[in-house]
Amino acid sequence: MRRFRLGMLVRHLASIAALPFVVTVVVPVWLARRNDISLKLGTTGLQITAQNAGVLLIAFGLFLFASSLRRFATEGEGTLAPWDPPRQLVLRGPYRYVRNPMISGVLFILFGEALLLLSRPQFVWALIFLGMNILLIPLFEEPDLRRRFGESYVEYCRHVPRLFPRIRPWEPENQAADRAS
């Protein structure tokens, strides 16, 4: 059992290092250095408000990402990496609000970084990453998920949005029926 947990931890760390770390740390640091951007406290009320909003977005994005990652490990039996995907469809936690909470979390982090640094290049990078996912998720990820999980995934897609969370959590009918009995 302990060996399995260590193996799963290594798999998750590798997938985090290869994907979201590059998107949320490596690229933004490169952009900041290339454009001579550093963290400075805003001088106007609007700048300070934007930076506070940025901190909140980053915190929410980290929470969303971490809780999604935990669900992938415990319920999905896989990682966020395309080469080691979950073996079970995850429909609980943040997945009740949005189909791609990890990507949504990363987007919150990227837009939060742009606000915190008051940086147009970071904002453009966040928009590029958003655009890439708006295109790539339906073209590549979703067909694979439909093939792997069938009708249960199709039903899930009918109720839960791709990237922008719904207000109230979706409750699959079988879970609602279990609670009623």
Contact map, one row per residue, 1 for C-alpha under 8 A:
1111100000000000000000000000000000000000000000000000000000000000000000000000000000000000000000000000000000000000000000000000000000000000000000000000000000000000000000000000000000000
1111110000000000000000000000000000000000000000000000000000000000000000000000000000000000000000000000000000000000000000000000000000000000000000000000000000000000000000000000000000000
1111111000000000000000000000000000000000000000000000000000000000000000000000000000000000000000000000000000000000000000000000000000000000000000000000000000000000000000000000000000000
1111111100000000000000000000000000000000000000000000000000000000000000000000000000000000000000000000000000000000000000000000000000000000000000000000000000000000000000000000000000000
1111111110000000000000000000000000000000000000000000000000000000000000000000000000000000000000000000000000000000000000000000000000000000000000000000000000000000000000000000000000000
0111111111000000000000000000000000000000000000000000000000000000000000000000000000000000000000000000000000000000000000000000000000000000000000000000000000000000000000000000000000000
0011111111100000000000000000000000000000000000000000000000000000000000000000000000000000000000000000000000000000000000000000000000000000000000000000000000000000000000000000000000000
0001111111110000000000000000000000000000000000000000000000000000000000001000000000000000000000000000000000000000000000000000000000000000000000000000000000000000000000000000000000000
0000111111111000000000000000000000000000000000000000000000000000000000000000000000000000000000000000000000000000000000000000000000000000000000000000000000000000000000000000000000000
0000011111111100000000000000000000000000000000000000000000000000000000000000000000000000000000000000000000000000000000000000000000000000000000000000000000000000000000000000000000000
0000001111111110000000000000000000000000000000000000000000000000000000000000001000000000000000000000000000000000000000000000000000000000000000000000000000000000000000000000000000000
0000000111111111000000000000000000000000000000000000000000000000000000000000001100000000000000000000000000000000000000000000000000000000000000000000000000000000000000000000000000000
0000000011111111100000000000000000000000000000000000000000000000000000000000000000000000000000000000000000000000000000000000000000000000000000000000000000000000000000000000000000000
0000000001111111110000000000000000000000000000000000000000000000000000000000000000000000000000000000000000000000000000000000000000000000000000000000000000000000000000000000000000000
0000000000111111111000000000000000000000000000000000000000000000000000000000001110000000000000000000000000000000000000000000000000000000000000000000000000000000000000000000000000000
0000000000011111111110000000000000000000000000000000000000000000000000000000000110000000000000000000000000000000000000000000000000000000000000000000000000000000000000000000000000000
0000000000001111111111000000000000000000000000000000000000000000000000000000000000000000000000000000000000000000000000000000000000000000000000000000000000000000000000000000000000000
0000000000000111111111000000000000000000000000000000000000000000000000000000000000000000000000000000000000000000000000000000000000000000000000000000000000000000000000000000000000000
0000000000000011111111100000000000000000000000000000000000000000000000000000000010000000000000000000000000000000000000000000000000000000000000000000000000000000000000000000000000000
0000000000000001111111111000000000000000000000000000000000000000000000000000000000000000000000000000000001000000000000000000000000000000000000000000000000000000000000000000000000000
0000000000000001111111111100000000000000000000000000000000000000000000000000000000000000000000000000000000000000000000000000000000000000000000000000000000000000000000000000000000000
0000000000000000111111111110000000000000000000000000000000000000000000000000000000000000000000000000000000000000000000000000000000000000000000000000000000000000000000000000000000000
0000000000000000001111111111000000000000000000000000000000000000000000000000000000000000000000000000000001000000000000000000000000000000000000000000000000000000000000000000000000000
0000000000000000000111111111000000000000000000000000000000000000000000000000000000000000000000000000000001001100000000000000000000000000000000000000000000000000000000000000000000000
0000000000000000000111111111100000000000000000000000000000000000000000000000000000000000000000000000000000000000000000000000000000000000000000000000000000000000000000000000000000000
0000000000000000000011111111110000000000000000000000000000000000000000000000000000000000000000000000000000000000000000000000000000000000000000000000000000000000000000000000000000000
0000000000000000000001111111111000000000000000000000000000000000000000000000000000000000000000000000000000000000000000000000000000000000000000000000000000000000000000000000000000000
0000000000000000000000111111111100000000000000000000000000000000000000000000000000000000000000000000000000000000000000000100100000000000000000000000000000000000000000000000000000000
0000000000000000000000001111111110000000000000000000000000000000000000000000000000000000000000000000000000000000000000000000000000000000000000000000000000000000000000000000000000000
0000000000000000000000000111111111000000000000000000000000000000000000000000000000000000000000000000000000000000000000000000000000000000000000000000000000000000000000000000000000000
0000000000000000000000000011111111101000000000000000000000000000000000000000000000000000000000000000000000000000000000001100000000000000000000000000000000000000000000000000000000000
0000000000000000000000000001111111111100000000000000000000000000000000000000000000000000000000000000000000000000000000001100000000000000000000000000000000000000000000000000000000000
0000000000000000000000000000111111111000000000000000000000000000000000000000000000000000000000000000000000000000000000000000000000000000000000000000000000000000000000000000000000000
0000000000000000000000000000011111111000000000000000000000000000000000000000000000000000000000000000000000000000000000000000000000000000000000000000000000000000000000000000000000000
0000000000000000000000000000001111111000000000000000000000000000000000000000000000000000000000000000000000000000000000001000000000000000000000000000000000000000000000000000000000000
0000000000000000000000000000000111111100000000000000000000000000000000000000000000000000000000000000000000000000000000000000000000000000000000000000000000000000000000000000000000000
0000000000000000000000000000001111111110000000000000000000000000000000000000000000000000000000000000000000000000000010100000000000000000000000000000000000000000000000000000000000000
0000000000000000000000000000000100011111000000000000000000000000000000000000000000000000000000000000000000000000000010000000000000000000000000000000000000000000000000000000000000000
0000000000000000000000000000000000001111100000000000000000000000000000000000000000000000000000000000000000000000000110000000000000000000000000000000000000000000000000000000000000000
0000000000000000000000000000000000000111110000000000000000000000000000000000000000000000000000000000000000000000000010000000000000000000000000000000000000000000000000000000000000000
0000000000000000000000000000000000000011111000010010000000000000000000000000000000000000000000000000000000000000000000000000000000000000000000000000000000000000000000000000000000000
0000000000000000000000000000000000000001111110110010000000000000000000000000000000000000000000000000000000000000000000000000000000000000000000000000000000000000000000000000000000000
0000000000000000000000000000000000000000111110110000000000000000000000000000000000000000000000000000000000000000000000000000000000000000000000000000000000000000000000000000000000000
0000000000000000000000000000000000000000011111110000000000000000000000000000000000000000000000000000000000000000000000000000000000000000000000000000000000000000000000000000000000000
0000000000000000000000000000000000000000011111111000000000000000000000000000000000000000000000000000000000000000000000000000000000000000000000000000000000000000000000000000000000000
0000000000000000000000000000000000000000000111111100000000000000000000000000000000000000000000000000000000000000000000000000000000000000000000000000000000000000000000000000000000000
0000000000000000000000000000000000000000011111111110000000000000000000000000000000000000000000000000000000000000000001000000000000000000000000000000000000000000000000000000000000000
0000000000000000000000000000000000000000111111111111000000000000000000000000000000000000000000000000000000000000000000000000000000000000000000000000000000000000000000000000000000000
0000000000000000000000000000000000000000000011111111100000000000000000000000000000000000000000000000000000000000000000000000000000000000000000000000000000000000000000000000000000000
0000000000000000000000000000000000000000000001111111110000000000000000000000000000000000000000000000000000000000001101000000000000000000000000000000000000000000000000000000000000000
0000000000000000000000000000000000000000110000111111111000000000000000000000000000000000000000000000000000000001001111000000000000000000000000000000000000000000000000000000000000000
0000000000000000000000000000000000000000000000011111111100000000000000000000000000000000000000000000000000000000000100000000000000000000000000000000000000000000000000000000000000000
0000000000000000000000000000000000000000000000001111111110000000000000000000000000000000000000000000000000000001001100000000000000000000000000000000000000000000000000000000000000000
0000000000000000000000000000000000000000000000000111111111000000000000000000000000000000000000000000000000000011111100000000000000000000000000000000000000000000000000000000000000000
0000000000000000000000000000000000000000000000000011111111100000000000000000000000000000000000000000000000000001100100000000000000000000000000000000000000000000000000000000000000000
0000000000000000000000000000000000000000000000000001111111110000000000000000000000000000000000000000000000000001000000000000000000000000000000000000000000000000000000000000000000000
0000000000000000000000000000000000000000000000000000111111111000000000000000000000000000000000000000000000011011000000000000000000000000000000000000000000000000000000000000000000000
0000000000000000000000000000000000000000000000000000011111111100000000000000000000000000000000000000000000011111100000000000000000000000000000000000000000000000000000000000000000000
0000000000000000000000000000000000000000000000000000001111111110000000000000000000000000000000000000000000001000000000000000000000000000000000000000000000000000000000000000000000000
0000000000000000000000000000000000000000000000000000000111111111000000000000000000000000000000000000000010011000000000000000000000000000000000000000000000000000000000000000000000000
0000000000000000000000000000000000000000000000000000000011111111100000000000000000000000000000000000000111111000000000000000000000000000000000000000000000000000000000000000000000000
0000000000000000000000000000000000000000000000000000000001111111110000000000000000000000000000000000000011001000000000000000000000000000000000000000000000000000000000000000000000000
0000000000000000000000000000000000000000000000000000000000111111111000000000000000000000000000000000000010000000000000000000000000000000000000000000000000000000000000000000000000000
0000000000000000000000000000000000000000000000000000000000011111111100000000000000000000000001000000110110000000000000000000000000000000000000000000000000000000000000000000000000000
0000000000000000000000000000000000000000000000000000000000001111111110000000000000000000000000000000111111000000000000000000000000000000000000000000000000000000000000000000000000000
0000000000000000000000000000000000000000000000000000000000000111111111000000000000000000000000000000010000000000000000000000000000000000000000000000000000000000000000000000000000000
0000000000000000000000000000000000000000000000000000000000000011111111100000000000000000000011000000000000000000000000000000000000000000000000000000000000000000000000000000000000000
0000000000000000000000000000000000000000000000000000000000000001111111110000000000000000000011100000110000000000000000000000000000000000000000000000000000000000000000000000000000000
0000000000000000000000000000000000000000000000000000000000000000111111111000001100000000000000000000010000000000000000000000000000000000000000000000000000000000000000000000000000000
0000000000000000000000000000000000000000000000000000000000000000011111111100000000000000000000000000000000000000000000000000000000000000000000000000000000000000000000000000000000000
0000000000000000000000000000000000000000000000000000000000000000001111111111000000000000010110000000000000000000000000000000000000000000000000000000000000000000000000000000000000000
0000000000000000000000000000000000000000000000000000000000000000000111111111111100000100010000000000000000000000000000000000000000000000000000000000000000000000000000000000000000000
0000000100000000000000000000000000000000000000000000000000000000000011111111111000000100000000000000000000000000000000000000000000000000000000000000000000000000000000000000000000000
0000000000000000000000000000000000000000000000000000000000000000000001111111100000000000000000000000000000000000000000000000000000000000000000000000000000000000000000000000000000000
0000000000000000000000000000000000000000000000000000000000000000000000111111100000000001110000000000000000000000000000000000000000000000000000000000000000000000000000000000000000000
0000000000000000000000000000000000000000000000000000000000000000000000111111111000000111110000000000000000000000000000000000000000000000000000000000000000000000000000000000000000000
0000000000000000000000000000000000000000000000000000000000000000000000011111111000000111000000000000000000000000000000000000000000000000000000000000000000000000000000000000000000000
0000000000000000000000000000000000000000000000000000000000000000000000011001111100011110000000000000000000000000000000000000000000000000000000000000000000000000000000000000000000000
0000000000110010000000000000000000000000000000000000000000000000000010011001111110011100000000000000000000000000000000000000000000000000000000000000000000000000000000000000000000000
0000000000010011000000000000000000000000000000000000000000000000000010010000011111011100000000000000000000000000000000000000000000000000000000000000000000000000000000000000000000000
0000000000000011001000000000000000000000000000000000000000000000000000000000001111111000000000000000000000000000000000000000000000000000000000000000000000000000000000000000000000000
0000000000000000000000000000000000000000000000000000000000000000000000000000000111111000000000000000000000000000000000000000000000000000000000000000000000000000000000000000000000000
0000000000000000000000000000000000000000000000000000000000000000000000000000000011111000000000000000000000000000000000000000000000000000000000000000000000000000000000000000000000000
0000000000000000000000000000000000000000000000000000000000000000000000000000011111111100000000000000000000000000000000000000000000000000000000000000000000000000000000000000000000000
0000000000000000000000000000000000000000000000000000000000000000000000000000011111111110000000000000000000000000000000000000000000000000000000000000000000000000000000000000000000000
0000000000000000000000000000000000000000000000000000000000000000000000011001111100011111100000000000000000000000000000000000000000000000000000000000000000000000000000000000000000000
0000000000000000000000000000000000000000000000000000000000000000000000000001110000001111100000000000000000000000000000000000000000000000000000000000000000000000000000000000000000000
0000000000000000000000000000000000000000000000000000000000000000000000000011100000000111110000000000000000000000000000000000000000000000000000000000100000000000000000000000000000000
0000000000000000000000000000000000000000000000000000000000000000000000000011000000000111111000000000000000000000000000000000000000000000000000000000100010000000000000000000000000000
0000000000000000000000000000000000000000000000000000000000000000000000110011000000000001111100100000000000000000000000000000000000000000000000000000000000000000000000000000000000000
0000000000000000000000000000000000000000000000000000000000000000000000000000000000000000111110110000000000000000000000000000000000000000000000000000000000010000000000000000000000000
0000000000000000000000000000000000000000000000000000000000000000000000100000000000000000011111110000000000000000000000000000000000000000000000000000000000000000000000000000000000000
0000000000000000000000000000000000000000000000000000000000000000001100100000000000000000001111111000000000000000000000000000000000000000000000000000000000000000000000000000000000000
0000000000000000000000000000000000000000000000000000000000000001001100000000000000000000000111111100100000000000000000000000000000000000000000000000000000000000000000000000000000000
0000000000000000000000000000000000000000000000000000000000000000000100000000000000000000011111111111100000000000000000000000000000000000000000000000000000000000000000000000000000000
0000000000000000000000000000000000000000000000000000000000000000000000000000000000000000001111111110000000000000000000000000000000000000000000000000000000000001000000001110000000000
0000000000000000000000000000000000000000000000000000000000000000000000000000000000000000000011111110000000000000000000000000000000000000000000000000000000000001100011111100000000000
0000000000000000000000000000000000000000000000000000000000000000000000000000000000000000000001111111100000000000000000000000000000000000000000000000000000000001111111000000000000000
0000000000000000000000000000000000000000000000000000000000000000000000000000000000000000000000111111100000000000000000000000000000000000000000000000000000001001111000000000000000000
0000000000000000000000000000000000000000000000000000000000000000000000000000000000000000000000100111111100000000000000000000000000000000000000000000000000000000011000000000000000000
0000000000000000000000000000000000000000000000000000000000000001100100000000000000000000000001100111111110000000000000000000000000000000000000000000000000000000001000000000000000000
0000000000000000000000000000000000000000000000000000000000000001110110000000000000000000000000000001111111000000000000000000000000000000000000000000000000000000000000000000000000000
0000000000000000000000000000000000000000000000000000000000000000100000000000000000000000000000000001111111100000000000000000000000001000000000000000000000000000001000000000000000000
0000000000000000000000000000000000000000000000000000000000001001100000000000000000000000000000000001111111110000000000000000000000000000000000000000000000000000001100000000000000000
0000000000000000000000000000000000000000000000000000000000011111100000000000000000000000000000000000111111111000000000000000000000000000000000000000000000000000000000000000000000000
0000000000000000000100110000000000000000000000000000000000001100100000000000000000000000000000000000011111111100000000000000000000000000000000000000000000000000000000000000000000000
0000000000000000000000000000000000000000000000000000000000001000000000000000000000000000000000000000001111111110000000000000010011000000000000000000000000000000000000000000000000000
0000000000000000000000000000000000000000000000000000000011011000000000000000000000000000000000000000000111111111000000000000000000000000000000000000000000000000000000000000000000000
0000000000000000000000010000000000000000000000000000000011111100000000000000000000000000000000000000000011111111100000000000000000000000000000000000000000000000000000000000000000000
0000000000000000000000010000000000000000000000000000000001000000000000000000000000000000000000000000000001111111110000000110110000000000000000000000000000000000000000000000000000000
0000000000000000000000000000000000000000000000000000010011000000000000000000000000000000000000000000000000111111111000000110010000000000000000000000000000000000000000000000000000000
0000000000000000000000000000000000000000000000000010111111000000000000000000000000000000000000000000000000011111111100000000000000000000000000000000000000000000000000000000000000000
0000000000000000000000000000000000000000000000000000011001000000000000000000000000000000000000000000000000001111111110000100000000000000000000000000000000000000000000000000000000000
0000000000000000000000000000000000000000000000000000010000000000000000000000000000000000000000000000000000000111111111111110010000000000000000000000000000000000000000000000000000000
0000000000000000000000000000000000000000000000000110110000000000000000000000000000000000000000000000000000000011111111100010000000000000000000000000000000000000000000000000000000000
0000000000000000000000000000000000000010000000000111111000000000000000000000000000000000000000000000000000000001111111100000000000000000000000000000000000000000000000000000000000000
0000000000000000000000000000000000001111000000000010000000000000000000000000000000000000000000000000000000000000111111100000000000000000000000000000000000000000000000000000000000000
0000000000000000000000000000000000000000000000100110000000000000000000000000000000000000000000000000000000000000011111110000000000000000000000000000000000000000000000000000000000000
0000000000000000000000000000000000001000000000000000000000000000000000000000000000000000000000000000000000000000011111111110000000000000000000000000000000000000000000000000000000000
0000000000000000000000000000000000000000000000000000000000000000000000000000000000000000000000000000000000000000010001111111000000000000000000000000000000000000000000000000000000000
0000000000000000000000000000001100100000000000000000000000000000000000000000000000000000000000000000000000000000010000111111100000000000000000000000000000000000000000000000000000000
0000000000000000000000000001001100000000000000000000000000000000000000000000000000000000000000000000000000000110110000111111110000000000000000000000000000000000000000000000000000000
0000000000000000000000000000000000000000000000000000000000000000000000000000000000000000000000000000000000000110011000111111111000000000000000000000000000000000000000000000000000000
0000000000000000000000000000000000000000000000000000000000000000000000000000000000000000000000000000000000000000000000011111111100000000000000000000000000000000000000000000000000000
0000000000000000000000000001000000000000000000000000000000000000000000000000000000000000000000000000000000000100000000001111111110000000000000000000000000000000000000000000000000000
0000000000000000000000000000000000000000000000000000000000000000000000000000000000000000000000000000000000100110010000000111111111000000000000000000000000000000000000000000000000000
0000000000000000000000000000000000000000000000000000000000000000000000000000000000000000000000000000000000000000000000000011111111100000000000000000000000000000000000000000000000000
0000000000000000000000000000000000000000000000000000000000000000000000000000000000000000000000000000000000000000000000000001111111110000000000000000000000000000000000000000000000000
0000000000000000000000000000000000000000000000000000000000000000000000000000000000000000000000000000000000100000000000000000111111111000000000000000000000000000000000000000000000000
0000000000000000000000000000000000000000000000000000000000000000000000000000000000000000000000000000000000100000000000000000011111111100000000000000000000000000000000000000000000000
0000000000000000000000000000000000000000000000000000000000000000000000000000000000000000000000000000000000000000000000000000001111111110000000000000000000000000000000000000000000000
0000000000000000000000000000000000000000000000000000000000000000000000000000000000000000000000000000000000000000000000000000000111111111000000000000000000000000000000000000000000000
0000000000000000000000000000000000000000000000000000000000000000000000000000000000000000000000000000001000000000000000000000000011111111100000000000000000000000000000000000000000000
0000000000000000000000000000000000000000000000000000000000000000000000000000000000000000000000000000000000000000000000000000000001111111110000000000000000000000000000000000000000000
0000000000000000000000000000000000000000000000000000000000000000000000000000000000000000000000000000000000000000000000000000000000111111111000000000000000000000000000000000000000000
0000000000000000000000000000000000000000000000000000000000000000000000000000000000000000000000000000000000000000000000000000000000011111111110000000000000000000000000000000000000000
0000000000000000000000000000000000000000000000000000000000000000000000000000000000000000000000000000000000000000000000000000000000001111111111000000000000000000000000000000000000000
0000000000000000000000000000000000000000000000000000000000000000000000000000000000000000000000000000000000000000000000000000000000000111111111100000000000000000000000000000000000000
0000000000000000000000000000000000000000000000000000000000000000000000000000000000000000000000000000000000000000000000000000000000000011111111100000000000000000000000000000000000000
0000000000000000000000000000000000000000000000000000000000000000000000000000000000000000000000000000000000000000000000000000000000000001111111110000000000000000000000000000000000000
0000000000000000000000000000000000000000000000000000000000000000000000000000000000000000000000000000000000000000000000000000000000000001111111111000000000000000000000000000000000000
0000000000000000000000000000000000000000000000000000000000000000000000000000000000000000000000000000000000000000000000000000000000000000111111111100000000000000000000000000000000000
0000000000000000000000000000000000000000000000000000000000000000000000000000000000000000000000000000000000000000000000000000000000000000011111111110000000000000000000000000000000000
0000000000000000000000000000000000000000000000000000000000000000000000000000000000000000000000000000000000000000000000000000000000000000000111111111000000000000000000000000000000000
0000000000000000000000000000000000000000000000000000000000000000000000000000000000000000000000000000000000000000000000000000000000000000000011111111110010000000000000000000000000000
0000000000000000000000000000000000000000000000000000000000000000000000000000000000000000000000000000000000000000000000000000000000000000000001111111111011000000000000000000000000000
0000000000000000000000000000000000000000000000000000000000000000000000000000000000000000000000000000000000000000000000000000000000000000000000111111110000000000000000000000000000000
0000000000000000000000000000000000000000000000000000000000000000000000000000000000000000000000000000000000000000000000000000000000000000000000011111110000000000000000000000000000000
0000000000000000000000000000000000000000000000000000000000000000000000000000000000000001100000000000000000000000000000000000000000000000000000001111111110000000000000000000000000000
0000000000000000000000000000000000000000000000000000000000000000000000000000000000000000000000000000000000000000000000000000000000000000000000001111111111000000000000000000000000000
0000000000000000000000000000000000000000000000000000000000000000000000000000000000000000000000000000000000000000000000000000000000000000000000000100111111100000000000000000000000000
0000000000000000000000000000000000000000000000000000000000000000000000000000000000000000000000000000000000000000000000000000000000000000000000000000111111110000000000000000000000000
0000000000000000000000000000000000000000000000000000000000000000000000000000000000000000100000000000000000000000000000000000000000000000000000001100111111111000000000000000000000000
0000000000000000000000000000000000000000000000000000000000000000000000000000000000000000000000000000000000000000000000000000000000000000000000000100011111111100000000000000000000000
0000000000000000000000000000000000000000000000000000000000000000000000000000000000000000000000000000000000000000000000000000000000000000000000000000001111111110000000000000000000000
0000000000000000000000000000000000000000000000000000000000000000000000000000000000000000001000000000000000000000000000000000000000000000000000000000000111111111000000000001000000000
0000000000000000000000000000000000000000000000000000000000000000000000000000000000000000000000000010000000000000000000000000000000000000000000000000000011111111110000000000000000000
0000000000000000000000000000000000000000000000000000000000000000000000000000000000000000000000000000000000000000000000000000000000000000000000000000000001111111100000000000000000000
0000000000000000000000000000000000000000000000000000000000000000000000000000000000000000000000000000000000000000000000000000000000000000000000000000000000111111100000000100000000000
0000000000000000000000000000000000000000000000000000000000000000000000000000000000000000000000011110000000000000000000000000000000000000000000000000000000011111110011000100000000000
0000000000000000000000000000000000000000000000000000000000000000000000000000000000000000000000001110000000000000000000000000000000000000000000000000000000001111111111000000000000000
0000000000000000000000000000000000000000000000000000000000000000000000000000000000000000000000000111000000000000000000000000000000000000000000000000000000001001111110000000000000000
0000000000000000000000000000000000000000000000000000000000000000000000000000000000000000000000000111101100000000000000000000000000000000000000000000000000000000111110000000000000000
0000000000000000000000000000000000000000000000000000000000000000000000000000000000000000000000000100000100000000000000000000000000000000000000000000000000000000111111000000000000000
0000000000000000000000000000000000000000000000000000000000000000000000000000000000000000000000001100000000000000000000000000000000000000000000000000000000000001111111100000000000000
0000000000000000000000000000000000000000000000000000000000000000000000000000000000000000000000001100000000000000000000000000000000000000000000000000000000000001100111111000000000000
0000000000000000000000000000000000000000000000000000000000000000000000000000000000000000000000001000000000000000000000000000000000000000000000000000000000000000000011111000000000000
0000000000000000000000000000000000000000000000000000000000000000000000000000000000000000000000001000000000000000000000000000000000000000000000000000000000000000000001111100000000000
0000000000000000000000000000000000000000000000000000000000000000000000000000000000000000000000011000000000000000000000000000000000000000000000000000000000000000000001111110000000000
0000000000000000000000000000000000000000000000000000000000000000000000000000000000000000000000011000000000000000000000000000000000000000000000000000000000000011000000011111000000000
0000000000000000000000000000000000000000000000000000000000000000000000000000000000000000000000010000000000000000000000000000000000000000000000000000000000000000000000001111101100000
0000000000000000000000000000000000000000000000000000000000000000000000000000000000000000000000000000000000000000000000000000000000000000000000000000000000010000000000000111111100000
0000000000000000000000000000000000000000000000000000000000000000000000000000000000000000000000000000000000000000000000000000000000000000000000000000000000000000000000000011111110000
0000000000000000000000000000000000000000000000000000000000000000000000000000000000000000000000000000000000000000000000000000000000000000000000000000000000000000000000000001111111000
0000000000000000000000000000000000000000000000000000000000000000000000000000000000000000000000000000000000000000000000000000000000000000000000000000000000000000000000000011111111100
0000000000000000000000000000000000000000000000000000000000000000000000000000000000000000000000000000000000000000000000000000000000000000000000000000000000000000000000000011111111110
0000000000000000000000000000000000000000000000000000000000000000000000000000000000000000000000000000000000000000000000000000000000000000000000000000000000000000000000000000111111111
0000000000000000000000000000000000000000000000000000000000000000000000000000000000000000000000000000000000000000000000000000000000000000000000000000000000000000000000000000011111111
0000000000000000000000000000000000000000000000000000000000000000000000000000000000000000000000000000000000000000000000000000000000000000000000000000000000000000000000000000001111111
0000000000000000000000000000000000000000000000000000000000000000000000000000000000000000000000000000000000000000000000000000000000000000000000000000000000000000000000000000000111111
0000000000000000000000000000000000000000000000000000000000000000000000000000000000000000000000000000000000000000000000000000000000000000000000000000000000000000000000000000000011111
